[in-house]
């Protein structure tokens, strides 16, 4: 999985690799804008992470052993490690990290894929001769590469679960304990994954990735599961384990196929895996394995075809990132519901962008004039009516302002099977915006669909909603620069969220009506989040699509005003999620800002 390396705490060669990567893929201006900032300020972030580690990773081995003794389930876990020409100093610490596990019912399956480096062979033989029956070694005579070598290691396994460990990475001492702890809470789990960070050649940790709970759309955008991953052996057998020909994305391919046979997928919100970052590794330099993205696209398209879904996968903005486009089925009517009150310049700009750029034909625009007063507004509306565009209808609804009630009323007047709620201060960027959102909104498992919204100067306004930020809910990554790595990942990844903003949101009419439409107790804001929560509770997932973009000219100081009743309603209706935490966020991440960083 691609995640930009911080320039300030790596070797000189690694630094050169990253500089070349940024220039080649993002341009010199990007290097000047953010690359050197990382070089200059990386040490500060590293120190902050060390402080976080001291605060959150104070483990007591004896206490954990005592807890393990009271667990009903204490399964054997087979840790598989395919080895090829590994530097002994890294292989040693990799193996030692397994021996240091607080949970002791494990076996280590080391399979050497015909290494040509004698030092690697000697290292394995040293461990073989230690006499610990839990450490198994096998030596291949033919180099079969990572997929088949991994399968050979799995063939050595006798445990009920298989943990995947790369030959130069490290496990946290509590990795297997936390896994078994989760299995005692969820014995049905077939795939378990944890948070992760990177570790350099000197053992320094950096770049934590704090992941959400199971997010199907996110996995189809990037291999966020990655490390640590533990799989029930029977489930892996059913999926067929690793496939030859998908090297570079062999684990991504496996995870996709497992999700096709099981949805019992669970997340441990703790850093249990340290991914070795060297200039030659994928962790340190994604260009070290430039075939990874092609293999990932093929794996993803295989998966989509196997599920019978009308979709295609494409390479995303960065290596090992992907965009999946679901083709719209037929040409159902889409009603763009657009309330406004004067501000005719904004309205004119919004309508112009829709009519000029939109490539989908079967849509109507339902303009809802609410208490307009300016003559310029009425003149513009008259001009629209004289044009006679059958796709545009102008309705007047002069009632006291209530965002929820106005949109509910407009939905009743609309003719479309799909409703696209849109603010008048938006401007279309992506011509295929309607069909891209429609392809997702047509899926039975999807509720609301939202795009990426940008402020006028190009920073992020909306990339999904996190419940709990700011006390109630807010847009993640707001004010940030596109394509920037954070401890929560990137804005370029499609994701499941509890909610997306109604500034631009598509939902199928029957789903909208089945959950009760917008809650009219909300006056100005908050009802879009509450609608998303009800769609979620109905078993639907709300999706954010980063490859669909619009401008949203909302003030960066957020909404112009917030009604006190909205605050009270938010407190009441969001309460279960505020208490339990947003499953698509991570408890390690801050609720004080929208930065996506840990606290």
LINFEN-V468462 format. One line per field, one symbol per residue. ss: DSSP state (~ for helix, > for strand, _ for the rest). phi: phi as a letter, one per 40 degrees, with the letter a starting at -180 (. if undefined). A space follows every 50 residues. Layout:
ss: ???
phi: ???
This chain:
ss: ______~~~__~~~~~~~~~~~~~~~_~~~~~~~~~~~~~~~~~~~~~~~ ~~~~~~____~~~~~~~~~_______>>>>>>>____~~~~~~~~~~~~_ _____>>>>>>>_____~~~~~~~~~~~______>>>>>_____~~~~~~ ~~~~~_____>>>>_____>>___~~~~~~~~~~~_____>>>>>>>>>_ ____>>>>>______~~~~__>______>>>>~~~~~~~__________~ ~~~~~~~~~~~___>>>>>>>>>>>>_________~~~~__~~~~~~~~~ ~~~~~~____>>>>>_____>>>>>>_______>>>>>>>___~~~~~~~ ~~~~~~~_____>>>>>>>_____~~~~~~~~~~~~~____>>>>>____ __~~~~~~~~~~~____>>>>>___>>>____~~~~~~~~~____>>>>> >>>>_____>>>__>>>_~~~_>>>__________>__>_____>>>_>_ ___>>>>>~~~~~~____________~~~~~~~~~~~___>>>>>>>>>> >>___________~~~~~~~~~~_~~~~~~________>________>_
phi: .cadccccbaccccccdcccccccbbgcccdccbccccccbddccccccd cccccbbccbdcccccccccccbbccbccbbcbafccdcccdcccccccc cccbcbbbbbbccfdccdcccccccdccccgccccbbabcbbcbgccccc cccccccbccbbbbbccbcbccdcdcccccdccccbccdbabbbcaabbc cbgccafcbccccdbdccccbacccfbcbbbccccccccgfcbcgbdhbc cddccdccccbabcbbbbcacbabccbbdcccccacccbccccccccccc cdcccccgccabbbcccbdgbabbbccccgbccbcccbcabffccccccc ccccccbcccccbbbccbcbfcbccccccccccccccgcccbbbbbacbd cadcccccccccccbccbbbcacccbacbcdcdcccccdccccccbccbb ccbbcdchccbaahbbchcghbaaccgdgccdgbcbcbgbccccacbcab cccaabacdccdccchgccccccbahcccccdccccccgbbcbbbccbbb cbccdccgccabccccccccdcccddccccgcccbaccccbcbccgbcb
